[in-house]
Amino acid sequence: MIRFTKKLLRSRLIVGLLLGVVFAAIGLYLAGRVVKSTSTNEYCASCHVHPQATSSWKKGPHYQNTSGVVTNCVQCHLPPEGLEYYVEKSKAGARDFYAFYFTDVSKIDWEALSTLENAAHYTFDSACTSCHQELFPIELNEKGVDAHLHYQKHLDELKCINCHLKTGHYHDEPDEQFVILDEEEPEIEEELAPLITELPEDAFADYTEVIPGSSVRLQMVAIEGGSFKMGSPEEEVGRSEDEGPPVDVQLDRFWIGKYEVSWREFDAYYAQTVTRGKNESGQMTDAIAGPTPPYGSPDQGWGKGTRPAITMTHYSARKFCEWLSSVTGRKYRLPTEAEWEYVARAGTQGAYPVDVELDSWFDTWMGQLMGRPSINTERLGEIAWFKLNSGSKTHPRDTTGSNPWGVNNMLGNAAEFCADWYDPAAYASYAAAGRVVNPRGPESGKEHVIRGGSYKSSYTDLRPAARAHTEHDAWMKTDPQTPKSVWWYSDSNDVGFRVVRVEASE
C-alpha cells in the first residue's frame, strides 16, 4: 500500500512537472507574442499621440538612408536585450498607458519633450552602440573623430544623443553654421529713440547707437539712479537662501539695452572680427578679440535676426562689450547684479513687477494644494517667455510688452549674464555694511551671476530677486576640443546678455 502511494505521488509529481513545463512553455510563447506584438511600430503609433512622431521618423536618417535599413521605434527607445529591456518596456508601457487615457494631449508641450533634457530619458546608449559598433567609420570627418574620442573618454557623463539629438526624427530647422551678417538684410521697422549723435554730448536720455561699419542699431534706455531693496523677504514664494537677507542699495544713473543683445548685433561683432588675422586663441593682431567659429549651429536652428544671441560664454559676452566700447568710443559693459535687479523691478518691490495675483484667495489656495501655479501665469506671459508659453525656444524681441521703465524681456526668453562673480553669501556681507553704493560683487570667484530666467524656466525663477549662476564645466562637457573653446558653450542654449553703458568717469 505504501509502495502504491509512493508511485501514485511520483506519477502525480511527474504529471505536474510536465504540465508545469507545458504551461510555462505556453506562457513564454504567449509572453513572447505579446512582447513582439507590442514592439511593432504600428503598436507604438497606436498609443503614442505625438502628432508628428511617425512622419518625422520616416523623414529621418533612420528610415531614409542609402542602405535601405529601417531602424524601428524600440531599437532606439529601449535597451537592446536582457532584463533591462523588459524593465524599461514595462515602465514605458505604464507611462504611455497613463498618458493615453488620463492626459489632455492638447496640453502636452511636444517641443519641450523633444529637447535634449527630456529626450535623453527616452533613448539608450546601449541601443545606439548595438547598431553603431564602429565609432570611427571611414567617412567620419575630423570633427567627428574628435567628438567620438571625447565621448569614449567621458562615458560616465555623455550620451550619444548629446550630439545626435536630431538623428532619430527629422527636424525642419537646418543645423545652420554661423554666418556673417548680410548687410543687405532689411532693418526692422520700429520706433527708435534719437541717434546718439543727434543729442547733446552731456544729455542723459534714451538713444539709438548705430554700430560703426554696419547698419545695426542698438537701443539704450536711460535709467535714473536711485535706491531700492535688493533680494527677497523670507516669505516670498519660490525664494532661495541666496536671495537674502534683503539689502539697501544705492545706484548711480546708467543706460541699459532696451533688448537683450540679438543675433543681429552679435553677427556684426562676429563679422568685424572673424575676418581678421587671429592666432589660435582668437586674438586679433590689433588686440580686439573676436569669436572663433563654433561647432554646429549656435542659434539651435530656430533662426537669428532679433532673437537673443545665446550659447556664447561669459568671456565672449565681455569681449563683445569691449569691442562695442572700442568701435563707439563709449563705455559699455555687462550690468552688475544690482543694476540688473533695479531695472527688472522698475520701481516695484513685490515678487513680480506686474500684478500676477489670482482672482480670488480660493484660486490661490487650490493652486497651492493641487501643485498648480499660485499666480496668474497668463498675466506673467504678457511680459515674459517662460516654460509655460515659450514652446521651448527663444523668441524675437518686441513679442512681449516692456516693463514700466520701457525695457523688454528682463524676465524670460534668455537668461542674462551679469558682471558679478557668484557668491551665495554675498548679500550677508552687504547687509553687514549697511546701505551699499554701486555694489560689484566679490573680487573673485569661479562662476558668474545669471539673472532673469529663460524660456525653460518655471514662473518662480522669473522673479526679479531670483539668482542663478553659470555652470562652466557642465556647459562644456560635449566640447571635444583641447583646450576647450573660450567663446562658445557646447551645452547651454538659454543664456544671453544685454549691455549697460556708464558715465565715462566710472
C-alpha positions in Angstrom: 0.0 0.0 0.0 2.8 2.4 0.9 4.7 1.5 -2.4 1.5 2.1 -4.4 1.1 5.5 -2.7 4.7 6.5 -3.5 4.2 5.5 -7.1 1.0 7.5 -7.3 2.7 10.5 -5.7 5.6 10.2 -8.1 3.3 9.9 -11.1 1.4 12.9 -10.0 4.6 14.8 -9.5 5.8 13.9 -12.9 2.5 14.8 -14.5 2.5 18.1 -12.5 6.0 18.9 -13.7 5.1 18.1 -17.3 2.0 20.2 -17.1 4.1 23.0 -15.5 6.6 22.7 -18.3 3.8 22.8 -20.9 2.1 25.8 -19.2 5.4 27.5 -18.8 6.2 27.0 -22.5 2.8 28.2 -23.4 3.2 31.2 -21.1 6.6 32.0 -22.5 5.3 31.6 -26.1 2.3 33.9 -25.3 4.6 36.4 -23.5 6.9 36.4 -26.5 4.0 37.0 -28.8 2.8 39.8 -26.5 6.3 41.4 -26.4 6.6 41.0 -30.2 3.2 42.4 -31.0 3.6 45.4 -28.6 7.0 46.2 -30.0 5.9 46.9 -33.6 5.9 50.4 -35.0 2.2 50.2 -35.6 1.5 49.4 -32.0 3.7 52.2 -30.8 1.9 54.6 -33.1 -1.5 53.4 -31.9 -0.7 54.5 -28.3 1.6 57.5 -28.9 -0.3 60.7 -29.6 2.7 62.8 -30.7 1.3 64.5 -33.9 4.5 64.1 -35.9 6.5 61.3 -34.3 5.9 58.8 -37.1 6.1 61.2 -40.0 9.3 62.8 -38.7 10.8 59.3 -38.1 10.1 58.4 -41.8 11.8 61.5 -43.0 14.8 61.0 -40.8 18.1 59.1 -41.5 17.0 56.0 -39.5 14.3 55.5 -42.2 15.5 57.4 -45.3 19.1 56.3 -45.9 21.2 54.9 -48.7 21.5 51.4 -47.2 17.7 50.8 -47.0 17.9 49.7 -43.4 15.0 50.8 -41.3 15.5 51.4 -37.6 12.4 50.8 -35.6 11.0 52.6 -32.6 12.1 50.0 -29.9 15.6 49.8 -31.4 16.2 53.4 -30.2 13.8 53.8 -27.3 14.5 50.6 -25.4 17.7 48.8 -24.4 18.7 46.1 -27.0 18.2 43.0 -24.8 18.2 41.4 -21.4 16.3 42.2 -18.2 16.9 45.9 -18.7 14.8 45.6 -21.9 11.8 44.2 -20.1 12.1 46.6 -17.2 12.2 49.7 -19.4 9.5 48.3 -21.6 7.2 47.9 -18.6 8.0 51.4 -17.4 7.4 52.9 -20.8 4.2 50.9 -21.3 2.8 52.1 -17.9 3.8 55.7 -18.7 2.2 55.7 -22.1 -1.0 53.9 -20.9 -1.5 56.6 -18.3 -0.8 59.4 -20.8 -3.1 58.0 -23.4 -6.1 57.5 -21.1 -5.7 60.2 -18.5 -3.8 63.1 -20.1 -5.1 66.0 -22.1 -2.8 65.6 -25.1 -3.7 69.1 -26.4 -1.8 70.5 -23.4 1.4 68.4 -23.9 4.4 70.5 -24.9 5.8 68.4 -27.7 8.6 70.8 -28.4 9.8 70.6 -24.8 9.7 66.8 -24.9 11.9 66.9 -28.0 14.7 68.9 -26.2 17.8 67.2 -25.0 16.9 67.4 -21.4 13.8 65.3 -22.0 14.8 63.2 -25.0 17.8 61.9 -23.0 15.4 59.9 -20.8 13.9 58.0 -23.7 17.0 56.8 -25.6 19.7 54.4 -24.5 23.4 54.4 -25.5 23.4 50.6 -25.5 20.7 50.8 -28.2 22.8 53.2 -30.3 26.1 51.2 -30.0 24.4 47.8 -30.6 24.0 49.0 -34.2 26.8 51.6 -34.5 29.5 49.3 -33.2 32.3 51.1 -35.1 32.5 54.7 -33.9 35.2 55.6 -36.4 33.8 54.7 -39.9 35.7 55.5 -43.0 33.6 58.5 -43.9 33.8 60.2 -40.5 35.3 63.7 -40.8 37.9 65.2 -38.5 35.4 66.9 -36.2 33.5 63.6 -35.9 36.7 61.8 -34.9 37.4 64.4 -32.2 33.9 64.2 -30.9 33.9 60.4 -30.7 37.3 60.3 -29.0 35.9 62.8 -26.5 32.8 60.6 -26.0 34.9 57.5 -25.3 36.8 59.4 -22.6 33.7 60.6 -20.9 31.2 57.7 -21.0 30.0 58.4 -17.5 28.9 62.0 -18.5 28.0 61.8 -22.1 25.4 60.0 -24.2 25.2 59.7 -28.0 22.1 61.9 -28.0 24.1 64.8 -26.7 25.4 65.4 -30.2 22.9 63.4 -32.3 19.6 64.8 -31.0 18.1 65.2 -34.4 19.1 61.8 -35.8 16.1 59.8 -34.9 13.4 62.2 -36.1 13.7 64.7 -38.9 13.6 68.4 -38.0 12.7 71.0 -40.5 15.1 73.5 -38.9 18.5 73.2 -40.6 21.7 73.0 -38.5 22.9 76.3 -39.8 26.5 77.2 -39.3 27.5 80.6 -38.0 27.2 83.0 -40.9 28.5 86.6 -41.2 25.7 89.2 -41.2 24.2 90.0 -44.6 24.4 93.8 -44.7 21.5 93.8 -47.2 19.1 92.4 -44.6 16.3 95.0 -44.2 16.3 97.0 -41.0 13.4 96.1 -38.7 10.7 98.8 -38.6 10.2 100.1 -35.1 10.0 103.5 -33.4 13.6 104.5 -32.4 14.9 106.9 -29.9 17.1 109.7 -31.4 20.6 108.8 -32.7 23.2 109.5 -30.0 24.9 111.7 -32.5 21.8 114.0 -32.5 21.9 114.5 -28.8 24.0 117.0 -26.8 27.2 115.4 -25.5 26.1 115.6 -21.9 22.4 114.5 -22.4 21.0 111.8 -20.2 18.2 110.3 -22.3 17.2 107.3 -24.3 19.2 107.0 -27.5 20.0 104.8 -30.5 23.5 103.7 -31.2 24.4 102.8 -34.7 27.3 100.3 -34.7 30.0 101.7 -37.0 30.7 99.7 -40.1 27.2 98.2 -40.1 23.5 99.1 -40.3 22.8 97.5 -36.9 21.2 99.8 -34.3 21.4 99.3 -30.5 18.6 100.9 -28.4 19.6 102.2 -25.0 17.3 103.3 -22.2 18.3 105.9 -19.6 17.9 104.7 -16.0 17.9 107.4 -13.3 19.9 106.5 -10.2 18.1 105.7 -7.0 17.8 103.3 -4.1 15.9 100.0 -3.7 15.9 96.9 -1.6 17.8 94.1 -3.4 16.8 90.5 -2.5 13.6 88.9 -1.3 11.8 88.5 2.1 11.7 85.1 3.6 8.0 84.6 2.9 8.3 85.1 -0.8 7.1 82.0 -2.7 10.0 80.3 -4.5 12.7 82.1 -2.6 16.2 80.6 -2.2 18.5 81.2 0.6 21.0 83.1 -1.6 18.4 85.9 -2.1 18.8 87.3 1.3 19.0 89.0 3.6 17.5 91.9 1.7 20.0 94.8 1.2 19.5 98.5 0.8 21.3 99.5 -2.4 22.1 103.0 -3.9 22.9 103.2 -7.6 24.2 105.9 -9.9 22.5 106.5 -13.2 23.3 104.4 -16.2 21.9 103.3 -19.6 20.8 99.7 -20.3 19.9 97.9 -23.5 16.2 98.0 -24.3 16.5 94.5 -25.5 18.8 91.5 -25.0 21.7 91.5 -27.4 20.3 89.9 -30.5 21.9 87.9 -33.2 21.9 91.0 -35.4 24.2 92.8 -33.0 26.4 89.7 -32.3 26.7 89.0 -36.0 28.0 92.5 -36.5 30.7 91.8 -33.9 31.5 88.4 -35.5 31.6 89.9 -39.0 34.0 92.6 -38.0 36.4 90.4 -36.1 36.3 86.9 -37.6 37.8 88.1 -40.9 40.9 89.5 -39.3 44.1 87.6 -38.6 43.8 85.5 -35.4 46.0 83.2 -33.5 44.6 80.0 -32.1 43.1 81.8 -29.1 41.1 84.1 -31.3 43.2 87.1 -30.5 43.4 89.7 -33.3 46.6 91.5 -34.3 45.0 94.8 -33.3 44.3 93.3 -29.8 40.5 93.3 -30.3 39.3 89.8 -29.6 36.6 88.0 -31.6 35.0 84.6 -31.6 36.3 81.6 -33.4 33.8 79.6 -35.4 31.6 77.4 -33.2 30.8 73.7 -33.6 27.3 73.3 -35.0 24.5 75.9 -35.0 24.6 78.4 -32.1 21.1 79.5 -32.8 19.8 75.9 -32.4 18.1 76.1 -35.8 15.5 78.5 -34.5 16.7 81.4 -36.6 18.7 84.5 -35.8 17.5 88.1 -36.5 16.2 89.7 -33.4 16.1 86.5 -31.3 18.5 86.9 -28.3 22.1 85.7 -29.0 22.8 82.6 -27.0 25.4 79.8 -26.4 28.3 82.3 -26.1 30.4 82.1 -22.9 30.6 84.8 -20.3 34.0 85.6 -21.7 32.6 86.1 -25.1 29.9 88.4 -23.8 32.5 90.5 -22.0 34.6 90.7 -25.2 31.5 91.9 -27.1 31.2 94.8 -24.7 34.9 95.6 -25.1 34.5 95.6 -28.9 31.4 97.8 -28.7 33.3 100.3 -26.4 36.2 100.3 -28.9 34.1 101.0 -32.0 31.8 103.6 -30.4 34.1 105.4 -28.1 31.6 104.9 -25.2 32.0 102.7 -22.2 29.8 99.6 -22.4 29.9 96.5 -20.1 27.7 93.8 -18.6 25.3 95.0 -15.9 26.1 94.4 -12.3 23.7 92.2 -10.4 22.3 95.2 -8.5 21.8 97.2 -11.7 20.0 94.3 -13.3 17.6 93.8 -10.4 17.0 97.5 -10.1 15.8 97.6 -13.8 13.9 94.4 -13.5 11.9 95.7 -10.6 11.3 99.0 -12.3 10.2 100.7 -9.1 8.2 97.8 -7.7 9.1 95.7 -4.7 6.8 92.7 -4.9 7.7 89.2 -6.1 7.0 90.3 -9.7 7.0 93.7 -11.4 3.4 93.2 -12.6 0.2 92.3 -10.9 0.0 88.5 -11.1 -2.5 87.9 -8.3 -5.2 85.3 -8.9 -8.8 86.5 -8.9 -9.6 85.0 -5.5 -8.0 83.6 -2.5 -9.7 80.3 -3.3 -7.8 80.0 -6.6 -4.6 80.7 -4.8 -5.3 78.2 -2.1 -6.4 75.5 -4.5 -3.4 76.1 -6.7 -1.0 75.6 -3.8 -3.0 72.5 -2.7 -3.0 70.9 -6.1 0.5 71.9 -7.1 -0.7 74.4 -9.7 0.8 77.9 -10.1 -0.3 80.2 -7.3 -0.1 83.2 -9.6 -1.8 84.4 -12.8 0.7 82.9 -15.3 -1.2 84.3 -18.2 -0.6 87.8 -16.9 3.1 87.0 -16.5 3.2 85.6 -20.0 2.3 89.1 -21.3 5.8 90.3 -20.4 7.9 87.1 -20.4 8.6 83.9 -22.4 9.0 81.1 -20.0 8.3 77.3 -19.6 4.5 77.5 -19.9 4.3 79.7 -23.0 7.6 79.6 -24.9 7.3 76.4 -26.9 10.8 75.5 -25.7 12.7 78.1 -27.8 13.7 81.7 -27.8 11.5 84.4 -29.4 12.2 87.6 -31.3 12.2 90.9 -29.4 9.1 93.1 -29.3 6.9 90.0 -29.0 6.1 90.8 -25.3 5.4 94.1 -23.6 8.0 96.2 -22.0 8.3 96.8 -18.2 7.3 100.1 -16.6 10.7 101.6 -17.5 10.5 100.7 -21.1 12.8 97.7 -21.1 11.8 94.4 -22.7 12.4 90.8 -21.7 14.1 91.4 -18.4 12.3 88.3 -17.4 12.4 85.1 -19.5 13.4 84.5 -23.1 17.1 84.3 -22.5 18.6 84.4 -19.0 21.3 87.1 -18.8 24.9 87.3 -17.7 25.8 89.8 -15.0 29.3 91.1 -14.4 29.5 89.8 -10.8 31.1 86.7 -9.6 28.6 84.5 -7.8 28.6 84.1 -4.1 25.6 82.6 -2.2 26.5 84.7 0.8 27.1 88.0 -1.0 24.0 89.6 0.5 25.1 88.8 4.0 28.3 90.6 3.5 26.5 93.6 2.0 24.0 93.7 5.0 26.8 93.8 7.5 28.0 97.0 5.9 24.5 98.6 5.9 23.5 100.5 2.8 25.8 99.7 -0.1 26.6 102.0 -3.1 27.1 100.6 -6.6 27.9 97.0 -5.4 30.1 95.0 -7.7 30.0 91.6 -6.0 33.0 89.5 -4.8 36.5 90.3 -6.1 36.9 86.8 -7.4 35.1 83.5 -7.8 34.5 80.5 -10.1 31.1 81.2 -11.6 29.3 84.3 -12.6 25.8 85.5 -11.7 22.9 84.9 -14.1 19.5 86.7 -13.8 16.1 86.7 -15.2 15.2 83.1 -16.1 14.7 81.9 -19.6 12.3 80.2 -22.0 13.0 77.0 -20.0 12.3 78.5 -16.5 9.4 78.0 -14.1 7.5 81.1 -13.1 9.2 81.2 -9.7 12.6 81.6 -11.4 11.3 84.7 -13.2 11.1 86.7 -10.0 13.5 89.8 -10.1 15.1 88.5 -6.9 15.8 85.0 -8.2 19.6 84.3 -8.6 21.3 81.7 -10.7 24.9 81.2 -11.9 27.0 79.8 -14.8 28.0 76.1 -14.7 31.1 76.3 -16.8 32.3 72.7 -16.6 28.8 71.2 -17.1 28.2 73.6 -20.0 31.4 72.5 -21.8 31.1 68.7 -21.4 30.5 67.8 -25.0 33.1 70.2 -26.4 35.7 67.8 -27.8 38.4 70.4 -28.4 41.7 70.6 -26.4 41.8 73.2 -25.0 38.0 73.8 -24.9 36.6 76.9 -26.6 36.7 80.1 -24.6 34.0 81.5 -26.8 31.1 79.1 -27.0 29.3 76.8 -24.5 28.6 73.4 -26.1 25.8 72.5 -23.6 24.0 75.7 -22.7 21.4 77.2 -25.0 19.3 79.6 -22.9 21.7 82.2 -21.6 22.4 85.5 -23.3 23.1 89.1 -22.2 22.3 92.8 -22.5 24.7 95.7 -22.2 24.9 98.7 -19.9 26.6 102.0 -20.7 28.1 104.1 -17.9 29.5 107.6 -17.5 32.9 107.9 -18.9 34.2 108.8 -15.5 33.4 105.4 -14.0 
